[in-house]
Amino acid sequence: MEEVRYMISDAANLLHVESHVLRYWEEELELEVPRNEMGHRYYTEENIRQFEQIRKLKEEGYQLKAIKMLVHNKNTDAAEKGEVVPKKHKVPQPHGTPTPSLENGMSKLEQFQILMTRIVREAIAENNHELGKEIGTQVGEKVIKEMNYLMREQEEQEEERYRKLDEAIRSRQRRNRRQKKERRSRMKKEDKSKAVRLETKESTAG
């Protein structure tokens, strides 16, 4: 059985949106939509299911940027796991009547919500990494400033210690000089006193 192809007007009726909305989603989400021999876009059952999921995500309040991450991440995961989404073939039903395959393709978006949680976590982790580098830089700068402060404080303390040590040495030197001077002065006085006593003794003897 040949693959069922929907023109954009048919797809829009099935999804209950305007044709320009599908074109907008296709462009913004960078969706791969096949084209026929004349270059006109057409939609397969897989495309319809994908647009239905996108529409529901929009109704739940998701931004297109988040939906884009979900859609492309889902495709990447499926490719990495070797999963192939089977293409279902069916006879087109009247416009506006939901098809069983279309309803079966919508599973309350549980898989999308799980995927969204994972992507948000990955985004947060990536942002945290960048944030961590920024914080690390700020912390590094703070540590450097703190280290500079501590080193400057240590230098000042060392300088003060050496100043006090030098002052103690100079004070000791001054004290030693004073003591020496006092000893010399005392020795001079003693020598003078001895000389006087000697002269007195000699004078008495003469």
C-alpha positions in Angstrom: 0.0 0.0 0.0 1.3 3.4 -1.0 2.2 5.9 1.7 -0.6 8.3 2.5 0.3 11.9 1.7 -1.5 14.9 3.1 -1.4 18.3 1.5 -0.9 21.3 3.8 -4.6 22.2 3.8 -5.5 18.6 4.7 -2.9 18.5 7.5 -4.2 21.8 8.8 -7.7 20.5 9.0 -6.6 17.3 10.7 -4.7 19.4 13.3 -7.3 22.1 13.6 -4.8 24.9 12.9 -4.3 27.3 10.0 -1.9 26.4 7.2 0.4 29.3 7.9 0.8 27.9 11.5 2.2 24.6 10.1 4.6 26.6 7.8 5.7 28.7 10.8 6.3 25.6 13.0 8.2 23.9 10.1 10.5 26.9 9.7 11.0 27.7 13.4 11.5 24.1 14.6 13.6 23.2 11.5 11.4 20.2 10.7 12.1 18.0 7.7 9.0 18.0 5.6 9.1 16.0 2.3 8.2 17.6 -1.0 6.7 16.0 -4.1 8.0 16.0 -7.7 6.5 19.5 -8.2 8.3 20.9 -5.1 5.1 21.1 -3.1 5.3 20.1 0.6 3.3 17.1 1.8 2.9 15.5 5.1 3.0 11.8 6.1 1.4 10.1 9.1 4.6 10.6 11.0 4.6 14.3 10.2 1.0 14.6 11.4 1.8 12.9 14.7 4.7 15.1 15.2 2.7 18.3 14.5 -0.1 17.0 16.9 2.5 16.6 19.6 3.9 20.1 18.9 0.3 21.5 19.1 -0.3 19.9 22.5 3.0 21.2 23.8 2.1 24.7 22.7 -1.3 24.3 24.4 0.5 23.3 27.6 2.5 26.5 27.5 5.9 25.3 26.1 7.9 27.8 24.1 9.0 26.9 20.6 12.6 26.9 21.7 11.9 24.3 24.3 9.8 22.3 21.8 12.6 22.5 19.3 15.0 21.0 21.8 12.5 18.2 22.5 11.8 17.4 18.9 15.5 17.3 17.8 16.6 15.5 21.0 13.9 12.9 20.5 15.1 12.3 17.0 18.7 12.1 18.1 18.0 9.6 20.8 16.0 7.4 18.5 18.8 7.5 15.9 21.5 6.7 18.5 19.4 3.7 19.8 18.7 2.5 16.3 15.0 3.0 16.7 13.0 3.6 13.5 9.5 5.0 13.8 7.3 2.8 11.6 5.3 4.5 9.0 1.7 3.5 9.1 -0.5 3.3 5.9 -4.2 4.0 5.9 -7.0 5.2 3.8 -7.6 8.9 4.3 -10.8 9.6 6.4 -13.0 12.7 6.1 -11.4 16.0 7.2 -12.0 16.9 10.8 -12.5 13.3 11.9 -9.7 12.1 14.2 -8.1 8.9 13.0 -7.4 6.0 15.4 -3.7 6.0 14.4 -3.5 9.8 15.1 -5.0 9.3 18.6 -2.8 6.3 19.3 0.2 8.4 18.4 -0.6 10.8 21.3 0.4 9.2 24.6 -0.4 12.1 27.0 3.0 13.4 26.2 4.5 11.4 29.0 7.6 10.6 27.0 7.9 14.3 26.0 7.6 15.4 29.6 10.3 13.0 30.7 12.5 14.1 27.9 11.8 17.8 28.8 12.9 17.1 32.4 16.1 15.5 31.2 16.8 18.3 28.7 16.1 21.0 31.4 18.5 19.2 33.7 21.1 19.0 31.0 20.6 22.7 30.3 20.8 23.5 34.0 24.0 21.4 34.3 25.5 23.1 31.3 24.5 26.5 32.7 25.9 25.5 36.0 29.1 24.6 34.4 29.4 28.0 32.8 28.1 29.6 36.0 30.6 27.5 37.9 33.4 28.9 35.8 32.1 32.4 36.3 31.8 31.8 40.1 35.1 30.1 40.1 36.7 33.2 38.4 35.0 35.4 40.9 36.0 33.2 43.8 39.5 33.0 42.4 39.7 36.8 42.2 38.4 37.0 45.7 40.9 34.4 46.9 43.7 36.3 45.2 42.6 39.6 46.8 42.3 37.8 50.2 45.7 36.3 49.7 47.2 39.6 48.7 45.6 41.1 51.8 46.9 38.3 54.0 50.4 38.5 52.5 50.4 42.3 52.9 49.3 41.9 56.4 51.9 39.3 57.0 54.5 41.5 55.5 53.4 44.4 57.7 53.6 42.1 60.7 57.1 40.9 59.7 58.1 44.5 59.2 56.8 45.4 62.6 58.6 42.4 64.1 61.9 43.4 62.5 61.3 47.0 63.6 60.9 45.9 67.2 63.9 43.6 66.9 66.0 46.3 65.4 64.8 48.7 68.2 65.7 46.1 70.8 69.2 45.6 69.2 69.7 49.4 69.1 68.5 49.8 72.6 70.9 47.0 73.8 73.7 48.6 71.8 73.0 52.0 73.4 72.8 50.4 76.9 76.1 48.6 76.2 77.7 51.8 75.1 76.4 53.6 78.1 77.7 50.8 80.4 81.1 50.9 78.8 81.2 54.7 79.1 80.2 54.4 82.8 82.9 51.8 83.3 85.5 54.0 81.7 84.4 56.9 83.7 84.5 54.9 86.8 87.9 53.5 85.9 89.1 57.1 85.3 87.8 58.2 88.6 89.5 55.2 90.3 92.7 55.9 88.5 92.5 59.5 89.5 91.8 58.6 93.1 94.8 56.2 93.1 97.0 58.9 91.7 95.9 61.4 94.4 96.5 58.8 97.1 99.9 58.0 95.6 100.8 61.7 95.5 99.6 62.2 99.0 101.6 59.2 100.2 104.8 60.4 98.4 104.3 63.9 99.8 104.0 62.6 103.3 107.0 60.4 102.9 109.1 63.3 101.7 
